[in-house]
Amino acid sequence: MNLQRPNSGEATHTSNRSNDVVQCSGICTICIDGCQGNCEIFKATFRGREVIYPGPFGEITAGGNKDYPIDYSHLNIHGYALGAEAIEEANPDIAIFPKVETESSFGHIHTVRMSLPVFTGALGSTEIARKNWLEFAAGASIAGIPLVCGENVCGMDPKATLKYGRIVESPEMRRRVESYKRWHELNPDYGDIIIQKNVEDTKFEVAQYVTEKLGVKTIELKWGQGAKCIGGEIKIRSLDEAIELHNRGYIVEPNPILENIQKAFKAGAIKEFERHSKLGFVHEDEFLREVEKLRRRHGVQRITLKTGAYSARELAMAIKWSSKARIDLVTIDGAPGGTGMSPWRMMVEWGVPTFYLQCLAYQFCMKLASKGEWVPSLAMAGGFSTEDHIFKVLALGAPFFKAVCMGRALMIPGMVGKNIEQWLKKGKLPKTVSQYGDTPEKIFVTYELLKQVYGAKVVKELPLGAIGIYTFTEKLKLGLQELMAGTRSFRIDTITRKDLMALTEDAAKVAGIPYVMDAYREEAEKILEG
């Protein structure tokens, strides 16, 4: 059984000539001399490294398409008719699903409340994050969920000012933080902006800049993500920009300072450059010192950690060291992940898949807890988009997992809402939207609710992409309330592993969740024998 077929696909804009393909190689069973394409081998013959990455860059997000042997669909959620948790009474007139509380939180000392146990993926230096930032910032604010600003924003800012290698001013980072703060004033009790830093951000002293000059209170240390095991990449279409980034210390390929590369670019053979972040390496002492420095010297209130789909060893280090450092939240990102531009084959074939990674994390947390050690709050990322995903993650990882990180699933509503706004201005709504109306009030089911909460003037100023994000999170909240009511759990912390069953014996073995035919069997037998 092949779990993923190489050598063609939408991400790389390639396809096989024949329908009959060798599964392991992805090459047509009969490869004809004279074929006009367009498999990946054909395209890579003349475009080379361009075929490594999904595209077109800046216009898409990409997610790996490998089918893993076990995933969250191998779990189902139990339903009960007996009893209720976190409600005054198990009474049909009292225990109604709209009373289900979906609020969660993180923060060792300084708590961040989340109206829903969800937050965004890291929206960093990719073009799609930059041009949709206002929608994301306003949407996360009114939805009451944290927003993560990803790596390399300052380093990629063409207008950034550096002095002795340190960021002194970054108009792009300032724009991002201040736009978030503006909308966060509407809903100040929930959510937060989290600024991520990687190798280059550490070198540029980005954490110092955003805390001291922009008033940011939460910094995220980045070890990696589920889409790739190397540093972040983006593409650049300007020779001058490529040279500037090279001079700032980034890896830029092909090397833009070489004369032959400049000639090839000007001739049109090379159409774009890749900017790569450098590889990160972790050491326990350095990690602990960095956390202490951020807290004591720079006054950072909360420090979070983002780690990727590395081996069990690195996962254990992340949890254990975060325990020692009293990290406020550890986000674990499993393969295959989704991102703006990661090497496609790496995204598909690298890393521990999300389901397996969370099962390992739960086992490691249980080991620390059994020894009386402090366990940090955890979140899971890596391919989530629905309310049942949220429930299953919280249940599978209970009581350690507090939230789900959604990357592409929270970006899409921002982009859809933005596009609806543009289509309305042009008078060119597609039928998929126009069937519901031709004004924002008619199209967005939450529009009147938002007017009631914030006032008509404020809502009119909101980007429609923000309203899209809010509307999507309202759907997640309602769906989660219904699922929780089904398990008679009226508060997030009452969700437990007992609320899950494994549909396959393999899933039961990996997750430690009872097989469907064994779940609650002992209790059932006692009833029958009584």
Secondary structure, DSSP 8 states (H G I E B T S, - for coil): --S---S-BGGGTB--S-S-B-TTT--BSS--TT----SHHHHHHHHGGGGGS-SSTTT--EE-----SS-GGGEEE---SS--BSSS-S-TTT--GGG-B--EEE-SSS-EEESSSEEE-EE-SSHHHHHTHHHHHHHHHHHT--EEE-TTHHHH-TT-EEETTEEEE-HHHHHHHHHHHHHHTTSTTS--EEEEE-HHHHHTTHHHHHHHTT---EEEEE--BTTBSS--EEEE--HHHHHHHHHTT-EEES-TTSHHHHHHHHHTS---EEEE-------HHHHHHHHHHHHHTT--SEEEEEE-S--HHHHHHHHHHHHHHT-SEEEEE-BS-EESS--HHHHHHSS-BHHHHHHHHHHHHHHHHHTT-----EEEESS--SHHHHHHHHHHTTTTEEEEEESHHHHHHHHHHHHHHHHHHHT---HHHHTT-SSHHHH-TTHHHHHHHH-HHHHHHS-HHHHHHHHHHHHHHHHHHHHHHHTTB-BGGG--GGGEEESSHHHHHHH---BTTTTTHHHHHHHHH-
